[in-house]
Amino acid sequence: MASLKQIRQRIRSAKNIQQITKAMKLVAAARLKKATDRVLEARPYSERLYGLMSSLSRAGELPAHPLMYQRPIHKYAVVLITADRGLAGSYNTNIIRKAGDFLKQTEGSSSLVTVGKKGSQFFARRGYNVVHSHSVPTAGARLDDAIAITNLVRDMFVSGEVDAVYVAYSKFYSAIRQAPQVVQVLPITPPAEDGVAADSVEYKFEPDPVSILGALLPRYLLTIVWQAMLEATASEHGSRMTAMTSATDNAGEMIQELTLKANRERQASITKEILEVVGGAEALKG
């Protein structure tokens, strides 16, 4: 059984841990607010660009473009977006498991482009082909990070190094809900709207369709990658805030239990001393 001194040491340790987890919770909450605002601000632009691609898909046969070239998928790349640090609950575990299942189920030779150290370390130790590892700031991904990753995978696809590119990230819904998913970004396939047949609408392009696609498709690819990074950043901070909230609450419960146990030990010690004094007094009387 632990002594009173050991129990008090455990109480001090639990209080120190509680202070750390509470501070991390507050930092994550502040960063989550900024990350959520960035996600919500970027979504309308992403949705409008998606709608524009849907409209173009109804214009009939589009001119050829290197980012739309489809070929049999023998080699593919996965952009895996994880965190640089742990203590984020199940955030890293869930997205790594999702990417691992995808790699096992997808035929062909795979290459990994990792954003965040956790994903890079996990798959590199298991012998996967990690061709590039990118680290992002603690506060979250920047547009420059998205541009660097987009240029890298675009060059890999256009050069024929890979036949397809996928992005694995966690879509943000709330601080307690993030959904890991894998989406294909290359080759770009214009999304078709349900119930609207191709060639049902006639479009006039100004300037010519080749120039429009040449400007639109690289921006569309960058938007998809940038949105995925924003969603992942918000998911990370939300998961970390939730995990640190639980850790802080658990530390508080542990402190209460240890304090109660310490009080009982102290009372038992005092009672024992009183009994010894009374016993000694009775012995002297006798």
NORFEN-V772740 format. One record per backbone hydrogen bond with DSSP energy under -1.0 kcal/mol. NH is the residue of the N-H (numbers start at 0). CO is the residue of the C=O. If there is no record, write none. Layout:
BEGIN
NH,CO + NH,CO
END
This chain:
BEGIN
6,2 + 7,3 + 8,4 + 9,5 + 10,6 + 11,7 + 12,8 + 13,9 + 14,10 + 15,11 + 16,12 + 17,13 + 18,14 + 19,15 + 20,16 + 21,17 + 22,18 + 23,19 + 24,20 + 25,21 + 26,22 + 27,23 + 28,24 + 29,25 + 30,26 + 31,27 + 32,28 + 33,29 + 34,30 + 35,31 + 36,32 + 37,33 + 38,34 + 39,35 + 40,36 + 41,37 + 42,38 + 45,41 + 46,42 + 47,43 + 48,44 + 49,45 + 50,46 + 51,47 + 52,48 + 53,49 + 54,50 + 55,51 + 56,52 + 57,54 + 58,55 + 67,64 + 73,71 + 75,108 + 76,163 + 77,110 + 78,165 + 79,112 + 80,167 + 81,114 + 90,87 + 93,89 + 94,90 + 95,91 + 96,92 + 97,93 + 98,94 + 99,95 + 100,96 + 101,97 + 102,98 + 103,99 + 104,100 + 105,101 + 108,73 + 110,75 + 111,128 + 112,77 + 113,131 + 114,79 + 115,133 + 117,82 + 119,115 + 120,116 + 121,117 + 122,118 + 123,119 + 124,120 + 126,123 + 127,122 + 129,127 + 130,111 + 131,111 + 133,113 + 139,136 + 145,141 + 146,142 + 147,143 + 148,144 + 149,145 + 150,146 + 151,147 + 152,148 + 153,149 + 154,150 + 155,151 + 156,152 + 157,153 + 158,154 + 160,155 + 161,155 + 162,74 + 164,185 + 165,76 + 166,182 + 167,78 + 168,180 + 170,178 + 172,176 + 173,176 + 178,170 + 180,168 + 182,166 + 184,164 + 185,164 + 187,66 + 195,192 + 198,57 + 199,196 + 211,207 + 212,208 + 213,209 + 214,210 + 215,211 + 216,212 + 219,215 + 220,216 + 221,217 + 222,218 + 223,219 + 224,220 + 225,221 + 226,222 + 227,223 + 228,224 + 229,225 + 230,226 + 231,227 + 232,228 + 233,229 + 234,230 + 235,231 + 236,232 + 237,233 + 238,234 + 239,235 + 240,236 + 241,237 + 242,238 + 243,239 + 244,240 + 245,241 + 246,242 + 247,243 + 248,244 + 249,245 + 250,246 + 251,247 + 252,248 + 253,249 + 254,250 + 255,251 + 256,252 + 257,253 + 258,254 + 259,255 + 260,256 + 261,257 + 262,258 + 263,259 + 264,260 + 265,261 + 266,262 + 267,263 + 268,264 + 269,265 + 270,266 + 271,267 + 272,268 + 273,269 + 274,270 + 275,271 + 276,272 + 277,273 + 278,274 + 279,275 + 280,276 + 281,277 + 282,278 + 283,279 + 284,280 + 285,281
END
